[in-house]
Amino acid sequence: MAEPRRSVPRKARTFHSVEPEAAERVSVLRRLSLKGFKSIKEMDLELRPLNVLIGANGAGKSNLVSFFKMLNEMMGGRLQQYIGTAGHARALLHYGPKVTSQLDATLVFQGIKRADDQNTYRFVLRDAEDDTLVFAEETLGLLKTGPRGRKAPNLSLGTGQKEARIREEADRGEGRPKFLRHLLNQCRVYHFHDTSATAPVRRYGYKDDNYPLMPDARNLAAFLYRLKHEREATPYHRIVNTIRLIAPFFDDFVLEPTGARQEILLNWREKESEQVFGPYQISDGTLRAMCLVALLLQPETELPHLIVVDEPELGLHPYALNLIASLFKMASHHSRVLISTQSSPLVDNFEPEDVIVVDRKGKESVFRRPDLPKLESWLDECSLGEVWENNIIGGGPH
Protein backbone atom coordinates (compact mmCIF):
# COMPACT_ATOMS: atom_id res chain seq x y z
CA MET A 1 0.00 0.00 0.00
CA ALA A 2 1.33 3.44 -0.89
CA GLU A 3 2.43 5.82 1.85
CA PRO A 4 -0.44 8.30 2.29
CA ARG A 5 0.14 11.99 1.74
CA ARG A 6 0.45 13.97 4.96
CA SER A 7 -2.07 16.67 5.61
CA VAL A 8 -3.10 18.93 8.44
CA PRO A 9 -4.50 16.72 11.23
CA ARG A 10 -8.22 16.89 11.70
CA LYS A 11 -9.67 17.67 15.07
CA ALA A 12 -11.08 14.79 17.06
CA ARG A 13 -14.27 13.31 15.68
CA THR A 14 -17.37 11.88 17.22
CA PHE A 15 -18.93 9.37 14.85
CA HIS A 16 -22.69 9.49 14.85
CA SER A 17 -25.67 9.57 12.56
CA VAL A 18 -28.11 12.43 12.96
CA GLU A 19 -31.58 12.35 11.47
CA PRO A 20 -32.40 16.00 10.65
CA GLU A 21 -35.94 17.25 10.79
CA ALA A 22 -37.37 17.09 7.26
CA ALA A 23 -39.56 19.92 6.04
CA GLU A 24 -43.10 18.79 5.23
CA ARG A 25 -42.03 15.14 5.23
CA VAL A 26 -44.14 12.30 6.59
CA SER A 27 -41.81 9.44 5.67
CA VAL A 28 -38.30 8.99 4.32
CA LEU A 29 -36.71 6.16 2.38
CA ARG A 30 -34.87 4.23 5.08
CA ARG A 31 -33.79 1.01 3.37
CA LEU A 32 -33.43 -0.52 -0.07
CA SER A 33 -33.08 -4.26 -0.62
CA LEU A 34 -32.21 -5.26 -4.17
CA LYS A 35 -31.45 -8.61 -5.77
CA GLY A 36 -30.57 -9.56 -9.34
CA PHE A 37 -30.18 -6.11 -10.91
CA LYS A 38 -27.19 -5.66 -13.23
CA SER A 39 -23.99 -6.16 -11.19
CA ILE A 40 -25.96 -6.11 -7.92
CA LYS A 41 -26.51 -9.76 -7.04
CA GLU A 42 -27.78 -8.94 -3.57
CA MET A 43 -27.77 -5.72 -1.55
CA ASP A 44 -29.45 -4.53 1.65
CA LEU A 45 -28.62 -0.85 2.14
CA GLU A 46 -29.64 1.52 4.90
CA LEU A 47 -30.05 5.05 3.55
CA ARG A 48 -29.03 7.91 5.79
CA PRO A 49 -29.69 11.62 5.21
CA LEU A 50 -26.48 11.92 3.14
CA ASN A 51 -25.09 8.97 1.16
CA VAL A 52 -21.89 9.25 -0.91
CA LEU A 53 -21.04 6.30 -3.15
CA ILE A 54 -17.31 5.86 -3.80
CA GLY A 55 -15.56 3.12 -5.75
CA ALA A 56 -13.42 2.27 -8.74
CA ASN A 57 -14.63 2.43 -12.34
CA GLY A 58 -17.02 -0.43 -13.00
CA ALA A 59 -17.59 -1.18 -9.32
CA GLY A 60 -21.35 -0.73 -9.65
CA LYS A 61 -22.09 2.77 -8.35
CA SER A 62 -23.89 3.83 -11.52
CA ASN A 63 -25.92 0.61 -11.48
CA LEU A 64 -27.52 1.67 -8.21
CA VAL A 65 -28.25 5.08 -9.74
CA SER A 66 -29.79 3.38 -12.78
CA PHE A 67 -32.11 1.39 -10.49
CA PHE A 68 -33.64 4.67 -9.37
CA LYS A 69 -33.87 5.75 -13.01
CA MET A 70 -35.86 2.60 -13.67
CA LEU A 71 -38.07 3.40 -10.68
CA ASN A 72 -38.72 6.89 -12.13
CA GLU A 73 -39.80 5.32 -15.42
CA MET A 74 -42.00 2.78 -13.62
CA MET A 75 -43.85 5.52 -11.79
CA GLY A 76 -44.33 7.31 -15.11
CA GLY A 77 -45.84 4.22 -16.77
CA ARG A 78 -42.80 3.77 -19.03
CA LEU A 79 -41.21 0.61 -17.66
CA GLN A 80 -41.36 -1.33 -20.93
CA GLN A 81 -39.86 1.61 -22.78
CA TYR A 82 -37.04 1.73 -20.24
CA ILE A 83 -36.40 -2.00 -20.53
CA GLY A 84 -36.15 -1.71 -24.31
CA THR A 85 -33.78 1.25 -24.33
CA ALA A 86 -31.63 -0.16 -21.50
CA GLY A 87 -30.81 -3.34 -23.43
CA HIS A 88 -33.79 -5.56 -22.53
CA ALA A 89 -33.93 -8.18 -19.79
CA ARG A 90 -30.55 -9.66 -20.64
CA ALA A 91 -28.88 -6.35 -19.73
CA LEU A 92 -30.90 -5.70 -16.57
CA LEU A 93 -30.87 -9.11 -14.89
CA HIS A 94 -27.66 -10.07 -13.08
CA TYR A 95 -25.58 -11.78 -15.81
CA GLY A 96 -28.70 -12.34 -17.91
CA PRO A 97 -31.77 -14.58 -17.60
CA LYS A 98 -29.73 -17.81 -17.85
CA VAL A 99 -28.11 -16.91 -14.51
CA THR A 100 -30.82 -14.75 -12.90
CA SER A 101 -34.48 -15.20 -13.75
CA GLN A 102 -35.84 -12.22 -11.80
CA LEU A 103 -34.98 -9.03 -9.95
CA ASP A 104 -36.46 -8.36 -6.55
CA ALA A 105 -36.66 -4.92 -4.90
CA THR A 106 -38.07 -3.73 -1.58
CA LEU A 107 -38.17 -0.06 -0.57
CA VAL A 108 -38.87 0.68 3.09
CA PHE A 109 -40.21 4.13 4.04
CA GLN A 110 -40.03 5.05 7.72
CA GLY A 111 -42.19 7.65 9.42
CA ILE A 112 -40.41 10.78 10.66
CA LYS A 113 -42.57 11.64 13.65
CA ARG A 114 -43.72 8.03 14.04
CA ALA A 115 -40.50 6.12 13.51
CA ASP A 116 -42.22 2.81 14.25
CA ASP A 117 -44.36 3.15 11.09
CA GLN A 118 -42.83 1.41 8.09
CA ASN A 119 -44.47 1.36 4.68
CA THR A 120 -42.96 -0.95 2.08
CA TYR A 121 -43.22 -1.29 -1.67
CA ARG A 122 -41.95 -4.58 -3.10
CA PHE A 123 -41.87 -5.72 -6.69
CA VAL A 124 -40.45 -8.73 -8.48
CA LEU A 125 -39.80 -8.51 -12.22
CA ARG A 126 -39.43 -11.84 -14.02
CA ASP A 127 -37.93 -12.70 -17.38
CA ALA A 128 -40.61 -13.05 -20.06
CA GLU A 129 -40.94 -13.56 -23.82
CA ASP A 130 -39.34 -11.06 -26.20
CA ASP A 131 -36.49 -10.46 -23.73
CA THR A 132 -38.60 -8.26 -21.49
CA LEU A 133 -39.69 -8.24 -17.85
CA VAL A 134 -43.17 -8.49 -16.31
CA PHE A 135 -44.36 -8.28 -12.73
CA ALA A 136 -44.30 -11.58 -10.86
CA GLU A 137 -45.25 -9.70 -7.70
CA GLU A 138 -46.19 -6.18 -6.66
CA THR A 139 -47.17 -5.64 -3.03
CA LEU A 140 -47.61 -2.89 -0.46
CA GLY A 141 -46.90 -3.51 3.22
CA LEU A 142 -47.39 -1.68 6.51
CA LEU A 143 -45.54 -2.53 9.71
CA LYS A 144 -45.80 -0.82 13.09
CA THR A 145 -42.85 -1.79 15.27
CA GLY A 146 -43.61 0.13 18.50
CA PRO A 147 -44.93 -1.22 21.82
CA ARG A 148 -48.27 -1.91 20.15
CA GLY A 149 -46.67 -3.10 16.98
CA ARG A 150 -48.71 -4.85 14.36
CA LYS A 151 -48.36 -5.84 10.78
CA ALA A 152 -51.17 -5.02 8.40
CA PRO A 153 -51.88 -7.60 5.69
CA ASN A 154 -49.86 -7.06 2.54
CA LEU A 155 -51.85 -5.57 -0.30
CA SER A 156 -51.19 -7.47 -3.51
CA LEU A 157 -51.50 -5.47 -6.73
CA GLY A 158 -51.51 -8.52 -8.95
CA THR A 159 -49.16 -10.44 -11.18
CA GLY A 160 -48.39 -10.59 -14.89
CA GLN A 161 -48.77 -6.86 -15.56
CA LYS A 162 -46.23 -5.09 -17.75
CA GLU A 163 -46.50 -1.74 -15.98
CA ALA A 164 -46.66 -0.91 -12.27
CA ARG A 165 -50.23 -1.23 -11.06
CA ILE A 166 -49.68 1.08 -8.08
CA ARG A 167 -50.34 4.01 -10.40
CA GLU A 168 -53.90 3.05 -11.30
CA GLU A 169 -54.64 1.85 -7.76
CA ALA A 170 -53.53 5.22 -6.40
CA ASP A 171 -55.93 7.01 -8.75
CA ARG A 172 -58.85 5.12 -7.19
CA GLY A 173 -58.52 6.18 -3.58
CA GLU A 174 -56.72 7.77 -0.66
CA GLY A 175 -55.15 4.68 0.90
CA ARG A 176 -51.72 3.10 0.90
CA PRO A 177 -51.34 3.02 -2.91
CA LYS A 178 -51.74 6.78 -3.20
CA PHE A 179 -49.44 7.46 -0.25
CA LEU A 180 -46.69 5.15 -1.48
CA ARG A 181 -46.93 6.29 -5.09
CA HIS A 182 -46.35 9.84 -3.89
CA LEU A 183 -43.25 8.74 -1.98
CA LEU A 184 -41.94 6.74 -4.94
CA ASN A 185 -42.55 9.67 -7.31
CA GLN A 186 -40.39 11.77 -5.00
CA CYS A 187 -37.29 9.56 -5.53
CA ARG A 188 -35.72 11.47 -8.43
CA VAL A 189 -32.54 11.05 -10.42
CA TYR A 190 -30.81 14.11 -11.93
CA HIS A 191 -28.14 14.01 -14.62
CA PHE A 192 -26.73 17.30 -15.88
CA HIS A 193 -24.05 15.70 -18.07
CA ASP A 194 -25.37 16.88 -21.43
CA THR A 195 -24.34 20.50 -21.94
CA SER A 196 -23.66 20.17 -25.66
CA ALA A 197 -24.90 22.69 -28.22
CA THR A 198 -28.07 20.62 -28.69
CA ALA A 199 -28.70 19.99 -24.99
CA PRO A 200 -32.35 20.65 -24.02
CA VAL A 201 -31.26 23.01 -21.22
CA ARG A 202 -29.82 25.38 -23.87
CA ARG A 203 -33.00 25.45 -25.94
CA TYR A 204 -36.37 27.16 -25.72
CA GLY A 205 -38.95 25.76 -23.33
CA TYR A 206 -42.58 26.45 -22.49
CA LYS A 207 -43.00 29.02 -19.68
CA ASP A 208 -45.58 26.98 -17.75
CA ASP A 209 -43.49 23.82 -17.78
CA ASN A 210 -41.97 25.05 -14.55
CA TYR A 211 -42.36 22.30 -11.92
CA PRO A 212 -40.66 20.09 -10.97
CA LEU A 213 -37.14 20.64 -12.27
CA MET A 214 -36.66 18.00 -14.96
CA PRO A 215 -33.92 15.33 -14.63
CA ASP A 216 -31.79 17.00 -17.35
CA ALA A 217 -32.83 20.56 -16.36
CA ARG A 218 -34.49 21.12 -19.74
CA ASN A 219 -37.01 23.41 -18.04
CA LEU A 220 -34.45 25.35 -15.97
CA ALA A 221 -35.41 28.72 -17.48
CA ALA A 222 -39.12 28.21 -16.76
CA PHE A 223 -38.32 26.82 -13.30
CA LEU A 224 -36.28 29.92 -12.41
CA TYR A 225 -38.88 32.26 -13.95
CA ARG A 226 -41.53 30.81 -11.64
CA LEU A 227 -39.34 31.17 -8.57
CA LYS A 228 -38.49 34.76 -9.49
CA HIS A 229 -42.13 35.80 -9.81
CA GLU A 230 -43.54 34.05 -6.76
CA ARG A 231 -44.60 36.20 -3.83
CA GLU A 232 -41.65 34.94 -1.80
CA ALA A 233 -38.73 35.20 -4.23
CA THR A 234 -36.02 34.48 -1.65
CA PRO A 235 -35.06 31.09 -3.17
CA TYR A 236 -34.51 32.74 -6.56
CA HIS A 237 -32.24 35.43 -5.11
CA ARG A 238 -30.39 32.79 -3.10
CA ILE A 239 -29.76 30.83 -6.31
CA VAL A 240 -28.51 33.91 -8.17
CA ASN A 241 -26.22 34.99 -5.34
CA THR A 242 -24.73 31.50 -5.09
CA ILE A 243 -24.07 31.34 -8.84
CA ARG A 244 -22.22 34.65 -8.50
CA LEU A 245 -19.85 32.98 -6.04
CA ILE A 246 -19.04 30.33 -8.65
CA ALA A 247 -19.02 32.67 -11.67
CA PRO A 248 -18.07 36.19 -10.46
CA PHE A 249 -18.81 37.72 -13.88
CA PHE A 250 -22.47 36.61 -13.68
CA ASP A 251 -25.05 39.24 -12.71
CA ASP A 252 -28.53 37.79 -13.21
CA PHE A 253 -30.79 35.80 -15.51
CA VAL A 254 -32.88 37.59 -18.12
CA LEU A 255 -36.02 35.48 -18.29
CA GLU A 256 -38.66 36.85 -20.64
CA PRO A 257 -41.29 34.65 -22.32
CA THR A 258 -41.76 35.47 -26.00
CA GLY A 259 -44.27 34.77 -28.76
CA ALA A 260 -47.76 33.33 -28.71
CA ARG A 261 -46.46 30.06 -27.24
CA GLN A 262 -44.77 31.94 -24.35
CA GLU A 263 -41.43 30.22 -24.88
CA ILE A 264 -38.53 31.06 -22.63
CA LEU A 265 -34.75 30.83 -23.00
CA LEU A 266 -32.00 30.77 -20.36
CA ASN A 267 -30.65 34.23 -21.14
CA TRP A 268 -28.36 36.05 -18.74
CA ARG A 269 -26.37 39.23 -18.21
CA GLU A 270 -22.83 40.00 -17.05
CA LYS A 271 -22.03 42.44 -14.29
CA GLU A 272 -21.66 46.07 -15.37
CA SER A 273 -23.06 45.34 -18.82
CA GLU A 274 -26.40 45.71 -20.54
CA GLN A 275 -25.51 43.03 -23.08
CA VAL A 276 -27.81 40.00 -22.91
CA PHE A 277 -26.14 36.66 -23.54
CA GLY A 278 -27.83 33.42 -24.51
CA PRO A 279 -27.47 29.89 -23.10
CA TYR A 280 -24.98 29.03 -25.86
CA GLN A 281 -22.59 31.52 -24.27
CA ILE A 282 -22.43 29.69 -20.93
CA SER A 283 -19.50 27.32 -20.42
CA ASP A 284 -20.28 23.66 -19.76
CA GLY A 285 -19.01 23.78 -16.18
CA THR A 286 -20.90 26.97 -15.33
CA LEU A 287 -24.11 25.56 -16.81
CA ARG A 288 -23.81 22.36 -14.77
CA ALA A 289 -23.18 24.45 -11.66
CA MET A 290 -26.31 26.51 -12.40
CA CYS A 291 -28.36 23.32 -12.65
CA LEU A 292 -27.02 21.93 -9.38
CA VAL A 293 -27.48 25.21 -7.49
CA ALA A 294 -31.08 25.54 -8.72
CA LEU A 295 -31.83 21.94 -7.76
CA LEU A 296 -30.39 22.20 -4.25
CA LEU A 297 -31.56 25.73 -3.36
CA GLN A 298 -35.16 25.44 -4.50
CA PRO A 299 -37.74 25.92 -1.71
CA GLU A 300 -37.32 23.28 0.97
CA THR A 301 -40.93 22.16 0.59
CA GLU A 302 -40.33 21.45 -3.11
CA LEU A 303 -37.21 19.33 -2.65
CA PRO A 304 -37.72 15.70 -3.72
CA HIS A 305 -37.78 13.16 -0.89
CA LEU A 306 -34.70 11.51 -2.44
CA ILE A 307 -32.21 13.39 -4.62
CA VAL A 308 -29.92 11.14 -6.67
CA VAL A 309 -27.03 12.70 -8.63
CA ASP A 310 -24.35 10.81 -10.56
CA GLU A 311 -20.89 12.45 -10.73
CA PRO A 312 -21.82 16.03 -9.76
CA GLU A 313 -18.14 16.98 -9.95
CA LEU A 314 -17.99 16.99 -13.77
CA GLY A 315 -16.50 20.22 -15.11
CA LEU A 316 -16.46 22.04 -11.77
CA HIS A 317 -13.60 24.15 -10.40
CA PRO A 318 -12.40 23.00 -6.93
CA TYR A 319 -13.97 26.06 -5.28
CA ALA A 320 -17.28 25.37 -7.01
CA LEU A 321 -17.00 21.72 -5.99
CA ASN A 322 -16.65 22.65 -2.32
CA LEU A 323 -19.59 25.01 -2.53
CA ILE A 324 -21.80 22.39 -4.22
CA ALA A 325 -20.82 19.90 -1.51
CA SER A 326 -22.04 22.34 1.14
CA LEU A 327 -25.36 22.62 -0.72
CA PHE A 328 -25.72 18.84 -0.75
CA LYS A 329 -25.22 18.85 3.01
CA MET A 330 -27.83 21.58 3.44
CA ALA A 331 -30.32 19.68 1.30
CA SER A 332 -29.78 16.53 3.36
CA HIS A 333 -31.48 18.28 6.29
CA HIS A 334 -34.74 18.16 4.34
CA SER A 335 -34.32 15.21 1.93
CA ARG A 336 -32.38 12.04 1.46
CA VAL A 337 -29.36 12.66 -0.79
CA LEU A 338 -27.50 9.97 -2.77
CA ILE A 339 -24.36 10.97 -4.70
CA SER A 340 -22.09 8.81 -6.82
CA THR A 341 -18.62 10.28 -7.30
CA GLN A 342 -15.07 9.62 -8.52
CA SER A 343 -13.70 12.80 -6.93
CA SER A 344 -11.58 12.59 -3.78
CA PRO A 345 -11.69 16.43 -3.34
CA LEU A 346 -15.49 16.17 -3.26
CA VAL A 347 -15.30 13.31 -0.75
CA ASP A 348 -13.11 15.50 1.47
CA ASN A 349 -16.17 17.66 2.14
CA PHE A 350 -18.12 14.83 3.77
CA GLU A 351 -17.94 12.75 6.92
CA PRO A 352 -16.91 9.07 7.01
CA GLU A 353 -20.40 8.07 8.17
CA ASP A 354 -21.80 9.55 4.92
CA VAL A 355 -19.72 7.22 2.74
CA ILE A 356 -20.77 3.96 1.09
CA VAL A 357 -17.84 2.00 -0.34
CA VAL A 358 -18.59 0.04 -3.51
CA ASP A 359 -16.27 -2.81 -4.46
CA ARG A 360 -16.46 -5.34 -7.25
CA LYS A 361 -15.88 -8.80 -5.79
CA GLY A 362 -15.91 -11.45 -8.46
CA LYS A 363 -19.11 -10.99 -10.46
CA GLU A 364 -20.99 -8.82 -8.02
CA SER A 365 -21.00 -5.33 -6.52
CA VAL A 366 -20.72 -5.10 -2.76
CA PHE A 367 -21.98 -2.01 -0.91
CA ARG A 368 -20.77 -1.37 2.65
CA ARG A 369 -20.16 1.38 5.17
CA PRO A 370 -16.53 1.89 6.27
CA ASP A 371 -15.38 0.65 9.68
CA LEU A 372 -15.47 4.00 11.49
CA PRO A 373 -13.38 3.17 14.59
CA LYS A 374 -10.56 1.90 12.37
CA LEU A 375 -10.54 5.20 10.47
CA GLU A 376 -9.97 7.48 13.45
CA SER A 377 -6.20 7.12 13.54
CA TRP A 378 -5.90 7.61 9.77
CA LEU A 379 -8.06 10.72 9.81
CA ASP A 380 -5.76 12.37 12.34
CA GLU A 381 -3.20 12.74 9.55
CA CYS A 382 -5.05 12.20 6.25
CA SER A 383 -8.14 13.62 4.66
CA LEU A 384 -11.01 11.28 3.89
CA GLY A 385 -10.25 11.56 0.17
CA GLU A 386 -6.62 10.58 0.78
CA VAL A 387 -7.73 7.58 2.82
CA TRP A 388 -9.82 6.50 -0.16
CA GLU A 389 -7.06 7.21 -2.69
CA ASN A 390 -4.71 4.94 -0.75
CA ASN A 391 -7.31 2.15 -0.72
CA ILE A 392 -7.40 2.07 3.08
CA ILE A 393 -11.20 1.75 3.11
CA GLY A 394 -11.44 -0.07 -0.23
CA GLY A 395 -13.29 1.34 -3.19
CA GLY A 396 -10.17 1.27 -5.37
CA PRO A 397 -8.97 -0.91 -8.24
CA HIS A 398 -7.87 -4.39 -7.19
Secondary structure, DSSP 8 states (H G I E B T S, - for coil): ----------------------TT-SEEEEEEEEEEETTEEEEEEE--SEEEEEE-TTSSHHHHHHHHHHHHHHHTT-HHHHHHHTT-HHHHBTT-TTT--EEEEEEEEEESSSTTEEEEEEEEEEEEGGGEEEEEEEEEEEEE-STT-EEEEEEE--SS-SS-THHHHHTT-SSHHHHHHHHHHTEEEE-----STT-GGGS-EETT--SS--TT-TTHHHHHHHHHHSS--HHHHHHHHHHHHH-TTEEEEE---BTTTTEE--EEEETT---EE-GGGS-HHHHHHHHHHHHHTS-GGGS-SEEEEE-TTTT--HHHHHHHHHHHHHHTTTSEEEEEE--HHHHTTS-GGGEEEEEEETTEEEEE---HHHHHHHHTTS-HHHHHHTTSSS-S--
